[in-house]
Amino acid sequence: MKNLKFDVKRIDADIQIEKGKNRIIIAGSTHKGEDEIILSAFEKLKKEFSDTKLLLAPRHLTRVNNVEELVKKTGLSYGFRSKQDTFADNEIIILDTLGELSKMYQICEFAFIGGSFNKTGGHNPLEAVVYNKPAISGPSIHNFRDIYWILSRTKAGKIVKTPQELTDYMHKLLADKEFYIQSCNDCKTVFEFQQGAMEYVINELKKIVK
């Protein structure tokens, strides 16, 4: 049975952010306590993969100042989306604008989906997967358990239990080109299979009505 939640549409918009030849990691909809986790992982990865950059998107803009303080502690250069700062000049861009995260996923290599290393229950990984970008989440995913059940049976989605496991899995996606390509292909395959659920339901209802 197809899942209605997969009827998600891509937003192929010009987001006007220069990425060059860099590989962008997105940490989307992060909550308090998760920024430290992703920044620690990024610092470790940056030492080996100099072409990586981080787009850090806190779930609530009221946390932007706190997130900036955490970023400062890394010593890495950073900027803000609202100021049109670019990855050409910065290692980290803080997404401090409303309504842009979902379309930003099109520029990343893969994404960490926040709200999953606390009790929030996670956010929608399909916003990344629809662009054929693998999604990684922590262990708290009860808001989208059915989606993760489907994704985690392929390489389209990964649930990690600890910050170290997050770092290790991100490293694998960056270091193993064949594994990364397969992960992206799995995103495409899962979506192609699952999409059209609404049309399927409507057609089945028509049969019943008849």
N, C-alpha and C positions, 0 to 999 in steps of 0.2 A: 504493500500500500504506500502510495506517495505521500509525502508530508507537505501540508499546505504552507508551512513556514518557509519552504524553499522558493516560494513565488516572490523572490526579491529581485528588484531590477537594478542593474548597474547604472551608475551616474557617470558617464564618460564625459566629464567636463574638463576644460582647461583650468587647472588650479594655479597656474602661474607661480610655480616654485621650482627654482633651478636645482636639479639633483646631480647633473653632470654624469660622470661614470661611477658615482658613489652608490653603494648599496644601502638602502634605507630600511631601518627597523622601526616599526611603529609600536608604541605602547599606548593602546587606546582605552579610554575611559578608566584610568587608574584612580584608585581610592587611597585614602591615607594609609601609609604603611607599605604600599606597593611601589611607590616611586623609588624608595631606597633599594628595593629588590632589583628592579629593572636597571637602575643606574649602576649598581654593583656588577651586575652581569655585563652591562655594556662596557664598563671600564676594563674588565678582563678580556672581553672579545676584541676591543679596540687595539690592545697591545699586539694581537696577532693579525687582525684584519683591519689594516689602516684605512681601507676604503669604506668602512661602515660609518653610518651616521644614524642619529636617533631622533625621531619625532615623538615627543612626549606630550600626551594629551590627557590632562586630568579631567575626570568626569565632571567636576564642578569648578567653574571659573573662580569661585571664591577662594580656591586653594592655590591659585597661580603664584601668589607671593611666597607661600610656603614651599611650593615646588621649586621656585627660583632659588631659594636659599639652599635647598638640597643639591641642586645642579651646581651652584657656586662651589660647594665643598669638593666637587670632583676635580676642579681646576681646569675643566674642559671649556672651550669657547662655546658660547650659546647665544641664541637670539630668540626673537618672538615673531610669530606669524603675523600679529597685528601690526608690526613695524615693517613687514615685508622683508625681514631678514632671510638670508639664503644659506644653503648648505655649502656654498662656495667659501663662505667666510666663517662658518660655525660647525662644530661637531654635533651640537644638539639644538633643535628648534622646539620651543615650547608652544604648543597649539593653544593659543589664548583667545580664539574666536569661536563664535557660535555656529553650529550647523555645517561645519566643514569636514568633520572627521570621516564620515562615511565615504566621501569622494577621495579623501587623501589615501585611502588604502590602495588605490590603483598604482601609486608610485613606490610602494614598499616591496621588499623581498618576502617578508612574512610579518606576522603581527602577534603581539602578546595582547590578549583580551583581559582587561582589568575586572575588578570586582570579584576575582576568583581566588585571591589569597587572603580573603577575609570572609565574613559571613554574608556578604551581599548576594552571592549566588551566581555571579557572572553576568556578562552582557552578551549581545548577539554576535557570535563568530561569523555568521553568514555575511556580515557587512564586509569582511575581508575575503572570505572564500568565494564570493560572487566574482571577484576580480582574479580568481585562480591564485590566491595568496594563502598559504598555509596559516592556520590559526593555532596559537598555543594558549592554554589556560591553566590556572592553578586548580586545586582540587575542589573548590567550591563552585559548582556549576548547576545547582538545582533549578535555576530559572530556565535553563535551556538543556535540560538533561536529555530530552529526546533527540535534539539536534546533535549534541556531542556523542550520543550513542551511535548515530549514523557516521559522523565524521571520523571518530576514533577507530572505526573498523577499516579505515584506509589511512593514508598518510596526509589526508587533507586537514585533520585536526589532531592535536595531541594534548592530553591532560597530564600535567606534571604535578608531583606531590610536594616537591621542595624547591627552594630557590636554586640549589645546586643542580637539581635535575633540569630546571629551566635553562640555566647557563649551558649545561652540557648539550641539551637538545638544540639550542640556538647555534651552538658551535658546530654541531653536525650539519645543520642546514647551510651554514656558511662554508664549511670545509669540504663537504661531499657533494659535488656538483650533480652526480647521477641521482643521489637521494633527493636532492632539492628539486630537480626537474620532475622526478616521479611524484613528489608531493604536490607540485603545482598541477600536474596532469590529473592526479586524483581529485583535486578540487573541481576541475572541469568535468570529469567523469561523473562525480557525485551530483553536481548541479544539473547536468544534462539528463540524468536519470530521474531526479526528483522533481524538476520543474514541470509545470503543466498539471500540477495537482488540482488546482482550482477547476481547470477545464475538465479534468477527469471526473471530479465530484459532480459538476453540473451535468455532464453527460449521463452519469449514473442516475441522478435525480430525474432526468428526463425519461429514462427508461421506466422508473417507478411510476411516474405520473401517467405515462402511457398505459 
